[in-house]
Amino acid sequence: MPELKRWHIDIPGTRVDEFPWRIHAHELDGGAGPATCILAGMIGDKPLGVLAMHRFIAALRPLPLKGKVIVIPCINPFGFQGSTRHNPDLVELNRRFPGSPSGMVSDQIAHAVFAMLKERVDAVVDVHSGTPVRATQFAYDYGNLDFAASFGYIPVMVSRHAPGSLCLVARQAGMQSALIEFGGAELNSTDMVIAGLLNMLRFRGHLDDAPTGPDKVDILDQVKLFLASKDGALDSYYGAAHVGKPVKPGVIGWVSSITTGERLEEFVVEDIGQEAGMGPGFDRWGPAVMKPFVPKAPPILMVCQAVPAMVRPGILTYMAGWVGDTIATPRR
């Protein structure tokens, strides 16, 4: 059984009671071997990921671990204080890395966490859950596809990186990195994410037992976001149970007027054989990434809003991706 140590990072920017914002870490030390950090709690309205980390620690403790694994259940207590995507200083933490030792609290958190990672580990996994009203299921690749795909249970999206995100900055600093999106809405089980994270530790050489899950992983190289442009009630044929699975081309959701009941807006997935890859929904990623393509198979639903729900312009309702390749699940 690995030795368990608990320690914390204090942020210089204090609360109104003059106590620091404190980030708690759990370090499991199995002796010689690789060093990996798995963290959650980046966004303040995603508590499922935080709960998953505590359950992951319990699952990891009795295993014959090699090397060091640092688990941080909540790296953003400042954001969880407000329970919103954006922190109380009105910025999103995962756009602020590598941060700054002074200024906004979010920047100070980013700076302190990133400094710790550079000093202690050579790989980081950022775990994001869905929210109580939105389900999600996919991984982001940050230049090491085998590492992201070793999770094993979810498709991997490639070539889409937001500036200032932890995993992008970690990769630029020479670390392996991947971001996992899972659960949300009524998908509240943490069993899959725990199993997938254990697979990633096996891939890294922390564990010697056999990996679990599917033998193949889908690689998503084309992605479309659906943002509402009308105020109204969102409805759909699809729910959280369909996330991570193929959906039929055509209308996947719509916004209706609460006054008349008429459909104000429809969200449409391009049909097989119809040119796609340009225009609203694709333009989020820019011309350097998005190119015209012709779908040859139905897309996979990556994000799904719980319905019925009230939405307003700019709200993410759905996200769909097209499989460009399928690879054998990477194993060490």
Secondary structure, DSSP 8 states (H G I E B T S, - for coil): --EEEEEEEEEEEE-TTS-EEEEEEEEEE-SSS-EEEEE---STT-HHHHHHHHHHHHHHTTS---SEEEEES-S-HHHHHHTSSS-TTSS-GGGSTT--SSSSHHHHHHHHHHHHHHHH-SEEEEEEE-BTTEEE-EEEESS-HHHHHTT-SS-EE-S---TT-HHHHHHHTT-EEEEEEE-BTTB---HHHHHHHHHHHHHHTS--S---S-SEEEEEEEEEEEE--S-EEEEES--GGGTTSB--SEEEEEEE-TTT--EEEEEEE--TTS-BS-STTTGGG-TTT---B--SS--EEEEEE-SSEEE-TT-EEEEEEEEEEEEE----
